[in-house]
Amino acid sequence: MSIKAKSYSTTPIDVLIPAIEKDLGTLPLVIDSVRKYVKHPINEIIIVAPRKPRILELCRKKRCRFVHEDTVLPITKKNINYQSKTWDLSGWLYQQLLKLSGDTLSASKHYLVIDADTMLIRPHVFKVGGKTVFYCRKWSQNEYFKTYKKLMGKSRKSRLSFVTHYMLFERSKVKQLKQVIESKHNRSWYSAIMRSMNKSKRFAFSEFETYGNFIHSTTPDKLILKPAMNRSFNWSLNQISQSKLTSLAKKYRSISLHKRKGYRKSVKVVPK
């Protein structure tokens, strides 16, 4: 089966990638894969990250707009306490809130979010006939849906999971989602999210599950669901070659290189 692009969307989009310094190995590959395989006019690629010289240099080299992560929300990672004695997911949660802040950073009607360790290896179109394409998988974390029910006051609609490392957001729908959350909880959307989570559980919130199920429940006729066909690898960068990617593209749409630990760092327990 040919994996060449059969279609192209005229819908212009922005691309938003939250990142940290530990992502600098994979981030250039992610940016290149977006420019090669996202079949939309891309207005700009926005890197939301700490202000570090190496990140600023990459943004200059790759012609991306840098946004200092501490300027996006009234809170920063330091205001988030999502950890136990053995793990710290405060940064992981913070980057999800940054993704949901894309409506304030992007000037386009739509913005694509992609994780800083996930490479596209096939052509992607996210708007078809006025509908949005969502890539899905069959498994997820049950805690995501418990939080969604507390947050939205109703259970999820989709039987599939929207957690596939990238997603096209519509800015007006993101604003609507936030308004619904703030109306239900009488507080800011980000504080409502944090209060709705069971912080004793790992992976208790998903921005992708929340937005995907919100769209599924409000405009189910505007979705096209496709299998994600993502594969994760614990590869070092020197294990990646174009021939290997070409071979993998016969079976997968994207690959994730899960080597980074900045968002999901473990906490060492020191014996007393």
Secondary structure, DSSP 8 states (H G I E B T S, - for coil): ---S--------EEEEEE--GGGTTTHHHHHHHHHHHB-S-EEEEEEEE---HHHHHHHHHTT-EEEEGGGTSSS-GGG---B-SSEE-HHHHHHHHHHTTHHHH--SSEEEEE-TTEEE-S-B--EETTEEEEEEBS---HHHHHHHHHHHSS----SSB--SSEEEEEHHHHHHHHHHHHHHHTS-HHHHHHHHS-TTSSS---HHHHHHHHHHHH-GGGEEEEE--EEEE---GGG--HHHHHHHTTT-SEEEETT--SSSEE------
